[in-house]
Amino acid sequence: MPVKLQAQDELKSLMAAYYLEAKNASYNGKKVAWVSSGAPVEFLYALDYVPIYPENYAAMCGASKQSPALIAEAEAAGYLPDLCSYARCDIGADIVQGGPVMGLPDPDLIVAGTNICTTIIKWFQQVAYRKKKPFVAIEMPYLTTGLGKSEADFVVAQFRRFRDVAAEVAGVPFDEDRFVEVVKLSAEGSRLWGEVLDIARRSPAPLSALDAFIHIAPIVTLRGTEKPIEYYKTLLSELETLSRGGLIADAQHTRLLWDNLPIWFRLRRMSEFLAFRGAIVVASTYTNSWAAIKEIPRKLDDIYEALARAYLEPYINRNFPDRVKILSQMASDFSAHGMIMHSNRSCKPYSIGQYMLKGMFTKETGKPVLILDADMTDPRAYSDEQAEGRIEAFLEQWFQ
């Protein structure tokens, strides 16, 4: 079975402290911003905001199996079942002040970027309307033909507008020197997160990508602070000890990629189900979406452009030929034998075109793909028997 990492206890403490700080932000004279996972949070940390991620909170609700009751509250209030389950989960949590930390603190500012999800704009716009708070939408163009100067310049202009609005709401001038330091911390945290993910290139892999979905929390929620840097150094040290000490007992005959978000309410069961059959997920397109600036330019204008490029390049914001290149390179780097694509009922931007991607990937690599129908936080769209039966048949057909 998957190894229980000691670092997970530190992770729980780290995230508990983060939410406690957010709950007490107003008492400490800080502003709270609700932000999408792909928003340029570095500007907010430079202004001493406490950024809160409703998507991450919904994932926590799913992982802790509290999402069904919260989703039911949102649907009872008139929100349709066809809406994203993250949105329904958070709306329900806001209605009853429920979930792992009894709801999120009210925001002073709401920010959403379109690089990870386009439908989030309407979700966050609705939140802003209900709470009567300022809302900033940052449009990050889909890279249909690649990333050029015009796309970067377009986003930089929006970053500057966002910066000015955030400073106005905070009631303090924007400190460019502080911003540069935050960007450096963001880049270092992302670099270390990349090292954590890359350790799964080893055979046997000391970390499953399904476990990495849990350890992603610091780089998402605390990106731009020292805390992810400290945590990932601790995690890397433990993983190195496991790897070099030969403490990974599970046989890993089959190495798989995972596309899309995880099935949060079945994360542990899925990992154990695969491990029992000698399979492991070694890499995921989602966990690799937080690789920020590789190098920090000297000039401030160049830092803005580098940051814009980093936020424009997540896997989900790339065209299909680029995605196939990324998947093929990932399969090579991690010595993967095949892939599971989660056809996620709630995340249509991530799931659309998967059948075409499946064919393109198999043609390019010769590796088989299973498309698994489910939902990231709504268990009503999932069946253990059906999903596990299909995975078992997939493994037996291709790898036994």
Sequence and secondary structure as in RCSB ss.txt:
>XXXX:A:sequence
MPVKLQAQDELKSLMAAYYLEAKNASYNGKKVAWVSSGAPVEFLYALDYVPIYPENYAAMCGASKQSPALIAEAE
AAGYLPDLCSYARCDIGADIVQGGPVMGLPDPDLIVAGTNICTTIIKWFQQVAYRKKKPFVAIEMPYLTTGLGKS
EADFVVAQFRRFRDVAAEVAGVPFDEDRFVEVVKLSAEGSRLWGEVLDIARRSPAPLSALDAFIHIAPIVTLRGT
EKPIEYYKTLLSELETLSRGGLIADAQHTRLLWDNLPIWFRLRRMSEFLAFRGAIVVASTYTNSWAAIKEIPRKL
DDIYEALARAYLEPYINRNFPDRVKILSQMASDFSAHGMIMHSNRSCKPYSIGQYMLKGMFTKETGKPVLILDAD
MTDPRAYSDEQAEGRIEAFLEQWFQ
>XXXX:A:secstr
     THHHHHHHHHHHHHHHHHTTGGGT  EEEE TTS THHHHHTT EEE HHHHHHHHHHTT HHHHHHHHH
HTT  TTS HHHHHHHHHHHHT TTTTS    SEEEEETTT STHHHHHHHHHHHHT  EEEE    BSS   HH
HHHHHHHHHHHHHHHHHHHHTS   HHHHHHHHHHHHHHHHHHHHHHHGGGSSS SS HHHHHHHTHHHHHSTTS
SHHHHHHHHHHHHHHHHHHTT   S   EEEEEES   GGGHHHHHHHHHHTTEEEEEETTGGG    SS  SSH
HHHHHHHHHHHH  GGGB HHHHHHHHHHHHHHTT  EEEEEEESS HHHHTTHHHHHHHHHHHH   EEEEEE 
SS GGG  HHHHHHHHHHHHHHHH 
